[in-house]
């Protein structure tokens, strides 16, 4: 009797253990995506690059990340979560080790590409775990919880990594990060399970080929409109928070690199708070669109204030940065739309398509902004590193509020309410 009771408790805890461990990869994903922003000046000095070079270095992460989203979904559908996450986590740890040891821009770019390829499995894997192990109506809430882990990773990748690099240097700090990645991959192997024996949410088997799955998913117009929304609501994060935000705040508010990175953490705190709130609101209302529309409106106002009102009082700026992140966290709700509009046996592939659209902003807009800044640079140099003025940033960062506006239009006029129900 006692033995059966212990087994029962383990069975009840198993979904939460698997979910918690799977979200560690998303924490690591965001840390790797964000840390170049916090040490941008160091990277520009070490690799002798300007804004265009920095933008390209950052974009290599997305060059690996975005194209792997659909293949990642197909691989999860085919091989299960455990094998794929263990492999991806191992490659990820190796890639940051290469970056830490590199003093050549080409090897650094290659390692960023590998980071993107391997972390492409993080979000898709965590969302698949949610879709298989938990009741459907709570998907946006739990996806919001996944975002909390990503936000914590991003916060660690901002001010703390900036401080650590300042104290011990870039190589030791990144070697420590590589060691953490290796430990994470071991935890995947040790604790993640694919097929729980006593859980009723099992992954439905399908006789469809990968191409047939893609045809079904691509044929649904709501998937494409949802992708446009995902792009619009998250591209401002790729543009500002992940890449150019620290440099902009340094210019607009005359801050040190560490203080600017610390302020950028407010955006990620906003994501951490906003994701569960908007997801929970969606679950409470049993509706998707109100949360999606609210996020787009909030982001439009917050981004406009931050970029085009650079003399904001500190407390107003802090509030706007927080709201900027909370607004972008509405992308969590878009995964509820994905789940509602696609068969459960194609979850990985459909989630991969959505996440690919979400990260497209980093692939396209980040290098575009770097290219623009390089060719409109006024020639100012500070400590041997190109310095870009507030006006230069304002002339190109219009893309952030423009993307929020795109998300607003799509969420109001083109995305159909599903009432948190599976659609025919």
QUIVENHU-V104572 format. One record per backbone hydrogen bond with DSSP energy under -0.5 kcal/mol. CO is the residue of the C=O (numbers start at 1). NH is the residue of the N-H. Records with the same first field share a line. If there is no record, write none. Layout:
CO: NH ; NH
//
This chain:
1: 5
2: 6
3: 7
4: 8
5: 9
6: 10
7: 11
8: 12
9: 13
10: 14
11: 15
13: 17
14: 18
15: 19
16: 20
17: 21
18: 22
19: 23
20: 24
21: 24 ; 25
22: 25 ; 26
23: 27
24: 28
25: 29
26: 30
27: 31
28: 32
29: 33
30: 34
31: 35
34: 37 ; 38
35: 39
37: 40
39: 43
40: 44
41: 45
42: 46
43: 47
44: 48 ; 49
50: 54
51: 55
52: 56
53: 57
54: 58
55: 59
56: 60
57: 61
58: 61 ; 62
59: 63
60: 64
61: 65
62: 66
63: 67
64: 68
66: 69
67: 71
68: 72
69: 73
70: 74
71: 75
72: 76
73: 77
74: 78
75: 79 ; 80
76: 80
80: 84
81: 85
82: 86
83: 87
84: 88
85: 89
86: 90
87: 91
88: 92
89: 93
90: 94
91: 95
92: 96
93: 97
94: 98
95: 99
96: 100
97: 101
98: 102
104: 108
105: 109
106: 110
107: 111
108: 112
109: 113
110: 114
111: 115
112: 116
113: 117
114: 118
115: 119
116: 120
118: 121
119: 122 ; 123
120: 124
121: 125
122: 126
123: 127
124: 128
125: 129
126: 130
127: 131
128: 132
129: 133
130: 134
135: 138
136: 139
138: 142
139: 143
140: 144
141: 145
142: 146
143: 147
144: 148 ; 276
145: 149
146: 150
147: 151
148: 152
149: 153
150: 154
151: 155
152: 156
153: 157
155: 158 ; 160
156: 161
158: 162
159: 163
160: 164
161: 165
162: 166
163: 167
164: 168 ; 169
165: 169
169: 173
170: 174
171: 175
172: 176
173: 177
174: 178
175: 179
176: 180
177: 181
178: 182
179: 183
180: 184
181: 185
182: 186
183: 187
184: 188
185: 189
186: 190
187: 191
188: 192
194: 196
196: 199
200: 202
202: 204
209: 213
210: 214
211: 215
212: 216
213: 217
214: 218
215: 219
217: 220
219: 221
220: 223 ; 224
221: 225
222: 226
223: 227
224: 228
225: 229
226: 230
227: 231
228: 232
229: 233
230: 234
231: 235
232: 236
234: 237 ; 238
235: 239
236: 240 ; 241
237: 242
239: 244
240: 245
244: 248
245: 249
246: 250
247: 251
248: 252
249: 253
250: 254
256: 260
257: 261
258: 262
259: 263
260: 264
261: 159 ; 265
263: 266
264: 267 ; 268
265: 269
266: 270
267: 271
268: 272
269: 273
270: 274
271: 275
272: 276
273: 277
274: 278
275: 279
276: 280
277: 281
278: 282
279: 283
280: 284
281: 285
282: 286 ; 287
288: 292
289: 293
290: 294
291: 295
292: 296
293: 297
294: 298
295: 299
296: 300
297: 301
298: 302
299: 303
300: 304
301: 305
302: 306
303: 307
304: 308
305: 309
309: 312
313: 316 ; 317
314: 318
315: 319
316: 320
317: 321
318: 322
319: 323
320: 324
321: 325
322: 326
323: 327
324: 328
325: 329
327: 330
328: 331
329: 332
330: 333 ; 334
331: 335
332: 335
333: 336 ; 337
334: 338
335: 339
336: 340
337: 341
338: 342
340: 423
343: 346
344: 347
346: 350
347: 351
348: 352
349: 353
350: 354
351: 355
352: 356
353: 357
354: 358
355: 359
356: 360
357: 360
358: 361
359: 362 ; 363
360: 364
361: 365 ; 366
364: 368
365: 369
366: 370
367: 371
368: 372
369: 373
370: 374
371: 375
372: 376
373: 376
374: 377
380: 387
382: 385
385: 382
389: 393
390: 394
391: 395
392: 396
393: 396 ; 397
396: 399
397: 400 ; 401
398: 402
399: 403
400: 404
401: 405
402: 406
403: 407
404: 408
405: 409
406: 410
407: 411
408: 412
409: 413
410: 414 ; 415
418: 421
//
